[in-house]
Structures are given as structure tokens and as C-alpha cells.
Amino acid sequence: MDHRTSEGLRKIDQLRNVVRDLLETHPVPVAAFSDGVRLVGDHIPEPSGSTRLDSAISFGRRQEANHLVIVTDGEPDSKTAALEE
């Protein structure tokens, strides 16, 4: 996510702005995923590691989430595993 937006921001910084604005009106849990998944509050970490989309979906299920909004900077490590979740 090192590319810049039309506003000159890095995409990750633009995402952080969107999450911050969302949390002002919709206080929801925020998690980050790469090699693992963890709750991060309002601090979105720098992109790193792999894209374990299946783990992110499974984490949402364990949290008993009714809805998931997933933003990723890459292809899932396993499309099959992600679809099976």
C-alpha cells in the first residue's frame, strides 16, 4: 500500500483516516490480519506479512460478527480456504 492517492496520501494513511471517521459514528471492533489476526482498536498497522483472509473471516465468526468489512492490499494466501470459511 505504498502508492499515493489523488490527495497525495499513502493508501494506508487514507485507510486510517476512513477507519477513524467510521469509528466516530460506528464504534465497532477493528482487527488487522496478515500472518495472524488481532484486535487493533483505532491503530491500523503498516502492511506486512501474508494475506490470511481465511483467518480474518474465521476471527470474525469467533467474535460473533453479523457483518464483516474486509480491506486487503493483496490476494488471499489461499482462495479456497477463504471461500470455505
N, C-alpha and C positions, 0 to 999 in steps of 0.2 A: 504494500500500500504506500509506496514512496512517490507515486505520481501525484501531480498537483491538480486541484480543482480549478474551475474558472475564476474563483476568488483568490487563487494563489496559495491555498492551504493544502497541506498534505491530506490525502484521503482519510487517514486515521484520525487526524485532528478534526476534520469535518464530521466524522462519525462521533467523536467525543462531544462535539457541540450538539449534535442531534440527540444523543443519549441524555445529556444534561438538560436540554429543553424538554424532552419527553418525561424525565423524572420529576420535573416541576409540576406537571399536571397529572401524571400517571405513576404513582410510586410503586414500581414493580421491581422484582429481583433482577439483577443483571449478572450474567455469568460470561466468562471467557473460556474459549476452548482452543486447544492445539493438540499437544500430546495427551493432555488431561483436561478436566473441566473443573472450574472453581468459581464460586461467587466472588464478584469483584466490586459490588456497590457501584459507585459512580466513577471509578477509576478504570478506564479501558487501557489494558497494557499494550505495549508495542507488539505488532505481529511477529510470531516466531513459531518454530516447530512445524508439526504436520497439521492436517485438517481432519481431525477425528469427528466428522459430522455425526456418525452413529453414536458416539459418546455424548455429544451435545443433546441429541434427541432423547437418549436414554436418561440423561440427567434431568431433563425437563419432565419426563414421566415420573421419575422418583420424587420430584418436587410437587407432583400432582398439578402441574400446569394445565390450564384449559386451552391456552394458546401459546404458541412459540413464535417469536420473530427471530430469525437467524440471519446474521450478516457474516459473510465469509469473504476472504480475499483469495481463496483458491478452490480447487476441485477437491472433493472429499477423497480421503485416502482409499476408501472402498465404497463405491456407489452402491454395490449390492448390500453391504452391511447397513448403510444409511437407509436404503429403501426397506429393509427388513425391520427396522425399528419403527 
